Amino acid sequence: MMIGREAKLKQGKWSILLLFILAAITLAGCGKDAVNENVLASEAAAKKKEKKQSVLADKPVVLHGLGFIEGHMVTNSIEAFTANYDRGFRVFEVDLQMTSDNRLIARHDWELVHYEWLGQEVPEVGGPKPFDEIMPMKIHGKYTAPSWEQILELMQKYPDAYFVTDTKDKEEEIVRQSFSYLVEATKKVDPELLDRVIPQIYDKPMLGYIKDYHDFNEVIYTLYKHTNEDIPTPKDLAEWSAANNVTAITALPFRLTEEMQAALNEKNITIYTHTINKPEHAEAYRSRGWGIYTDYLLYDGENYIAP
């Protein structure tokens, strides 16, 4: 009797042990499947991002300050945008500034001479003004500068338009103020609009500041704030840009030496120069493989056309 009882106990223990083993194997399999699914999802997302061609790959013209309108340049106005969109432009550089009460608007700067440039009443002192004070001021008596929220409305209305930012400053505090506002305001409207915003950076640290708020699909490193003393070497610039997914380098023609061009071409970094308003110059730069920023030259696939 005791032997039979012991045998049953042993059989029961083995059955429980077997159940534990089977459960562990099942759970391990499920965990492995979950891990595999996560890995596959991550790989798919990476491949999707990888396959998407840069909007700058074919070097479309970048329109400076939202473009030329009725004899005026760099108005950064809604009317300039719509007129130039209708002409056929799709990539627009817009100058952005923060108002004194922390709103982001399209404006080149707050210098007194810029008020004169825009045909606005010149204040006694320069510097940022409150949103409600600056926004009613017409440009040349009839054009309107958009707020960032109005630019988002334009992006919704014109779904193939891209905006290249020119926020002017590389100081960390100002960069963070501008881009935290830009990203937060855009996400409130439609996060996917950020896919059509292309920040310009002015030095390497600026990219890190911006990425704290959003990892943009496209980034342009423009060299106009560098001096001969602090500009990166061609090799350093190309390697850093490639490692940090910088799409394009923009520079004045004299910066784009043969050594610079060779280094950037080797890393498949797109090259732009600015600001080019003569068709013969634009043609010459295109023959070198460079794109251009311009106030008004439209490229029709064969020629650069002035209005």
Secondary structure as GFF3:
##gff-version 3
##sequence-region A 1 307
A	DSSP	alpha_helix	2	51	.	.	.	ID=ss1
A	DSSP	beta_strand	62	63	.	.	.	ID=ss2
A	DSSP	three_ten_helix	64	66	.	.	.	ID=ss3
A	DSSP	alpha_helix	78	87	.	.	.	ID=ss4
A	DSSP	beta_strand	91	98	.	.	.	ID=ss5
A	DSSP	beta_strand	104	106	.	.	.	ID=ss6
A	DSSP	alpha_helix	112	117	.	.	.	ID=ss7
A	DSSP	alpha_helix	131	134	.	.	.	ID=ss8
A	DSSP	alpha_helix	148	157	.	.	.	ID=ss9
A	DSSP	beta_strand	162	166	.	.	.	ID=ss10
A	DSSP	alpha_helix	172	189	.	.	.	ID=ss11
A	DSSP	three_ten_helix	191	196	.	.	.	ID=ss12
A	DSSP	beta_strand	197	198	.	.	.	ID=ss13
A	DSSP	beta_strand	200	201	.	.	.	ID=ss14
A	DSSP	alpha_helix	204	211	.	.	.	ID=ss15
A	DSSP	beta_strand	220	222	.	.	.	ID=ss16
A	DSSP	alpha_helix	234	243	.	.	.	ID=ss17
A	DSSP	beta_strand	248	251	.	.	.	ID=ss18
A	DSSP	three_ten_helix	253	255	.	.	.	ID=ss19
A	DSSP	alpha_helix	258	266	.	.	.	ID=ss20
A	DSSP	beta_strand	270	273	.	.	.	ID=ss21
A	DSSP	alpha_helix	279	287	.	.	.	ID=ss22
A	DSSP	beta_strand	291	294	.	.	.	ID=ss23
A	DSSP	beta_strand	298	299	.	.	.	ID=ss24
A	DSSP	beta_strand	304	305	.	.	.	ID=ss25
###
